[in-house]
């Protein structure tokens, strides 16, 4: 995307890219349940695997066209990256961005444990809990597209990210402390998802802004390992809380991850401003 898309349209490109991932995540549970009902669980997994093979084949066939590579661009990119000190990966703004991505991934624990946490905490029926989580995922996907337009119309990506993180956390707090009706639960979960989604394009624009020319691929690959780190850390923590009868702390833990992300954004942007 960074090599093919005009900088003025980069935020929209990021939003469409992220939207595809969010939409797939939101559609996967219902799709696999339907497939499992008609084909059995083995059949459902085989269909999912076959789709992966189809996409891989498409990438092999059309990858060069999508990349739009030509020898001059490749040489220019390689020369640019040779001039970039690898120590940039361990600079404060990049490490803070890594933490930002890690915390966002940990906040994704709501998608994994949200249903069982609601059932354990309030006795929420499975159908209602599933609907609430689906609303969260669907609104996240929709909000990513909104976030792309927002990011294209402002330079204050930090303000967008901080506001989204704070409101995301705020929407979850009532769910942890009050046995809400169906409409309120679905509405608050949807709001949480919306605020989480709307900040995503600005998140990537912040990383782009603190990255030296010619190093974006390397830096982005580094900071997005935060998703993997967070994805490894979160399940044991939230699973431990569930095993010890603390479903409320699962929901509050997700909100806390969002709030802790706020200073990582603020410090990253402040350090960039100091460096000019």
C-alpha positions as CSV (number, residue, x, y, z in Angstrom):
1,X,0.0,0.0,0.0
2,X,2.8,2.4,0.9
3,X,4.4,1.9,-2.5
4,X,1.3,2.1,-4.6
5,X,-1.0,4.6,-3.0
6,X,-0.7,8.4,-3.1
7,X,0.1,9.9,0.3
8,X,-3.1,12.0,0.2
9,X,-5.2,8.8,-0.1
10,X,-3.2,6.7,2.3
11,X,-5.6,6.9,5.2
12,X,-8.5,5.7,3.0
13,X,-6.3,2.9,1.7
14,X,-5.4,1.8,5.2
15,X,-9.1,2.0,6.2
16,X,-10.2,-0.3,3.4
17,X,-7.4,-2.7,4.2
18,X,-8.3,-2.8,7.9
19,X,-12.0,-3.0,7.1
20,X,-11.4,-6.2,5.1
21,X,-9.8,-7.8,8.1
22,X,-12.5,-6.6,10.5
23,X,-15.3,-7.7,8.1
24,X,-13.7,-11.2,7.8
25,X,-13.4,-11.5,11.5
26,X,-17.0,-10.5,12.1
27,X,-18.3,-12.8,9.4
28,X,-16.2,-15.9,10.4
29,X,-18.1,-17.1,13.4
30,X,-21.5,-17.1,11.8
31,X,-20.2,-18.5,8.5
32,X,-18.4,-21.4,10.3
33,X,-21.5,-22.1,12.4
34,X,-23.6,-22.4,9.3
35,X,-21.1,-24.5,7.5
36,X,-20.7,-26.8,10.6
37,X,-24.5,-27.2,10.7
38,X,-24.6,-28.4,7.1
39,X,-21.2,-30.0,6.6
40,X,-20.1,-30.9,10.2
41,X,-17.1,-29.3,11.9
42,X,-14.6,-31.1,9.7
43,X,-16.3,-29.9,6.6
44,X,-16.4,-26.3,8.0
45,X,-12.6,-26.4,8.6
46,X,-12.0,-27.8,5.1
47,X,-14.0,-25.1,3.5
48,X,-12.1,-22.4,5.5
49,X,-8.8,-24.1,4.5
50,X,-9.8,-24.2,0.8
51,X,-10.6,-20.5,0.9
52,X,-7.0,-19.9,2.2
53,X,-5.6,-21.9,-0.7
54,X,-7.7,-19.9,-3.2
55,X,-6.4,-16.6,-1.8
56,X,-2.8,-17.8,-1.8
57,X,-3.2,-18.9,-5.5
58,X,-4.5,-15.5,-6.4
59,X,-1.6,-13.8,-4.6
60,X,0.8,-15.9,-6.6
61,X,-0.9,-15.2,-9.9
62,X,-1.5,-11.5,-9.4
63,X,1.0,-10.5,-6.8
64,X,3.3,-8.7,-9.1
65,X,0.5,-6.7,-10.7
66,X,-0.8,-5.6,-7.2
67,X,2.7,-4.7,-6.1
68,X,3.2,-2.7,-9.3
69,X,7.0,-3.2,-9.1
70,X,9.4,-2.0,-11.6
71,X,13.3,-2.2,-11.3
72,X,13.7,1.5,-10.8
73,X,11.3,1.6,-7.8
74,X,12.9,-1.5,-6.3
75,X,16.5,0.0,-6.6
76,X,15.3,3.2,-5.1
77,X,13.6,1.4,-2.2
78,X,16.6,-0.8,-1.5
79,X,19.0,2.2,-1.5
80,X,16.7,4.1,0.9
81,X,16.6,1.2,3.3
82,X,20.4,0.7,3.2
83,X,20.7,4.3,4.5
84,X,18.4,3.6,7.5
85,X,20.0,2.6,10.8
86,X,18.4,-0.5,12.2
87,X,18.7,1.1,15.6
88,X,15.6,3.1,14.6
89,X,13.6,0.0,15.5
90,X,14.6,0.5,19.1
91,X,14.0,4.2,19.3
92,X,11.4,5.4,21.8
93,X,8.6,6.3,19.3
94,X,8.9,2.9,17.5
95,X,8.9,0.9,20.8
96,X,5.9,2.9,22.0
97,X,4.1,2.1,18.8
98,X,4.9,-1.6,19.4
99,X,3.4,-1.3,22.8
100,X,0.4,0.5,21.3
101,X,-0.3,-2.4,18.9
102,X,0.3,-5.0,21.7
103,X,-2.3,-3.3,24.0
104,X,-4.8,-3.1,21.1
105,X,-4.4,-6.8,20.5
106,X,-4.9,-7.5,24.2
107,X,-8.1,-5.4,24.2
108,X,-9.2,-7.9,21.5
109,X,-9.7,-10.4,24.3
110,X,-13.2,-9.1,24.5
111,X,-13.9,-10.9,21.2
112,X,-12.6,-14.2,22.7
113,X,-13.9,-14.1,26.3
114,X,-16.7,-11.5,26.0
115,X,-19.5,-14.1,25.6
116,X,-18.4,-16.4,28.5
117,X,-17.7,-13.3,30.7
118,X,-21.2,-11.9,30.1
119,X,-22.7,-15.4,30.8
120,X,-20.8,-15.8,34.0
121,X,-21.2,-12.2,35.2
122,X,-24.9,-11.6,34.5
123,X,-26.3,-14.8,33.3
124,X,-26.7,-13.3,29.8
125,X,-28.3,-15.7,27.4
126,X,-25.9,-17.1,24.8
127,X,-27.9,-15.7,21.9
128,X,-27.9,-12.2,23.4
129,X,-24.2,-12.3,24.3
130,X,-23.4,-13.5,20.8
131,X,-25.5,-10.7,19.3
132,X,-23.7,-8.1,21.5
133,X,-20.2,-9.3,20.4
134,X,-21.3,-9.4,16.8
135,X,-22.6,-5.8,17.1
136,X,-19.2,-4.9,18.5
137,X,-17.3,-6.5,15.6
138,X,-19.7,-5.2,12.9
139,X,-19.5,-1.6,14.2
140,X,-15.7,-1.9,14.4
141,X,-15.7,-2.8,10.7
142,X,-18.0,0.0,9.7
143,X,-16.1,2.5,11.9
144,X,-12.8,1.7,10.2
145,X,-14.2,3.2,7.0
146,X,-15.4,6.2,8.9
147,X,-12.0,6.5,10.5
148,X,-10.4,6.6,7.0
149,X,-12.3,9.7,6.1
150,X,-11.6,11.3,9.4
151,X,-7.9,10.6,9.1
152,X,-7.9,12.1,5.6
153,X,-9.3,15.4,7.0
154,X,-7.1,16.0,10.0
155,X,-3.4,16.0,10.9
156,X,-4.3,15.4,14.6
157,X,-4.2,11.6,14.3
158,X,-3.2,11.5,17.9
159,X,-6.4,13.2,19.0
160,X,-8.5,10.8,17.0
161,X,-6.7,7.8,18.5
162,X,-6.8,9.1,22.1
163,X,-10.5,10.0,21.9
164,X,-11.4,6.6,20.4
165,X,-9.4,4.8,23.1
166,X,-11.0,6.7,25.9
167,X,-14.6,6.4,24.6
168,X,-14.0,2.7,23.9
169,X,-13.1,2.1,27.5
170,X,-15.9,4.3,28.8
171,X,-18.5,2.3,26.9
172,X,-17.3,-0.9,28.5
173,X,-17.4,0.2,32.2
174,X,-21.3,0.1,32.5
175,X,-21.3,-3.4,31.1
176,X,-18.9,-4.5,33.9
177,X,-21.0,-3.0,36.7
178,X,-24.7,-3.2,35.6
179,X,-27.0,-6.0,34.5
180,X,-28.2,-4.2,31.4
181,X,-31.2,-4.9,29.2
182,X,-30.7,-6.3,25.7
183,X,-30.9,-2.9,23.9
184,X,-28.4,-1.2,26.3
185,X,-26.0,-4.1,26.2
186,X,-26.0,-4.4,22.4
187,X,-25.8,-0.6,22.1
188,X,-22.8,-0.2,24.4
189,X,-21.0,-3.1,22.8
190,X,-21.6,-1.5,19.4
191,X,-20.3,1.8,20.6
192,X,-17.2,0.2,22.0
193,X,-16.6,-1.5,18.7
194,X,-17.2,1.8,16.8
195,X,-14.7,3.8,18.9
196,X,-12.2,1.0,18.5
197,X,-12.6,0.9,14.7
198,X,-12.6,4.6,14.1
199,X,-9.1,5.0,15.5
200,X,-7.5,2.3,13.4
201,X,-6.5,4.3,10.3
202,X,-5.1,7.1,12.5
203,X,-3.1,4.5,14.4
204,X,-1.3,3.5,11.2
205,X,-0.8,7.1,10.2
206,X,0.9,7.8,13.5
207,X,3.4,5.0,12.8
208,X,3.9,6.3,9.3
209,X,4.6,9.8,10.7
210,X,7.4,8.7,13.1
211,X,9.1,6.4,10.5
212,X,12.1,7.7,8.5
213,X,11.8,7.6,4.7
214,X,12.7,4.3,3.2
215,X,12.1,2.3,6.4
216,X,8.3,2.0,6.6
217,X,8.3,-1.7,5.6
218,X,10.8,-2.6,8.2
219,X,9.3,-0.5,10.9
220,X,5.7,-1.5,10.2
221,X,6.7,-5.2,10.2
222,X,8.4,-4.6,13.6
223,X,5.6,-2.7,15.3
224,X,2.8,-5.1,14.1
225,X,4.5,-7.9,15.9
226,X,2.8,-6.2,18.9
227,X,-0.4,-7.9,17.6
228,X,1.3,-11.3,18.0
229,X,2.7,-10.5,21.4
230,X,-0.6,-9.2,22.7
231,X,-2.4,-12.2,21.2
232,X,-0.1,-14.5,23.1
233,X,-0.3,-12.6,26.4
234,X,-4.0,-11.9,26.6
235,X,-5.6,-15.4,26.5
236,X,-3.7,-16.8,29.6
237,X,-4.5,-13.6,31.6
238,X,-8.2,-13.5,30.7
239,X,-8.5,-17.3,31.0
240,X,-7.0,-17.1,34.5
241,X,-9.5,-14.5,35.5
242,X,-12.4,-16.6,34.2
243,X,-11.1,-19.7,36.0
244,X,-10.9,-17.7,39.2
245,X,-14.5,-16.4,39.0
246,X,-13.6,-12.8,37.9
247,X,-15.5,-12.2,34.7
248,X,-15.9,-8.5,35.6
249,X,-12.2,-8.1,35.6
250,X,-12.1,-9.5,32.0
251,X,-14.3,-6.6,30.8
252,X,-12.5,-4.1,32.9
253,X,-9.1,-5.5,31.8
254,X,-10.1,-4.8,28.2
255,X,-11.1,-1.2,29.1
256,X,-7.8,-0.8,31.0
257,X,-5.7,-1.9,28.0
258,X,-7.4,0.8,25.9
259,X,-6.7,3.4,28.6
260,X,-3.1,2.4,29.0
261,X,-2.7,2.8,25.2
262,X,-3.5,6.5,25.6
263,X,0.0,7.6,26.9
264,X,1.8,5.5,24.3
265,X,0.1,7.6,21.6
266,X,0.6,10.9,23.4
267,X,4.3,10.3,24.2
268,X,5.0,9.1,20.6
269,X,3.6,12.2,19.1
270,X,5.2,14.5,21.6
271,X,8.7,13.0,20.9
272,X,8.1,13.4,17.2
273,X,7.3,17.0,17.7
274,X,10.4,17.6,19.7
275,X,12.6,16.0,17.0
276,X,10.9,18.2,14.4
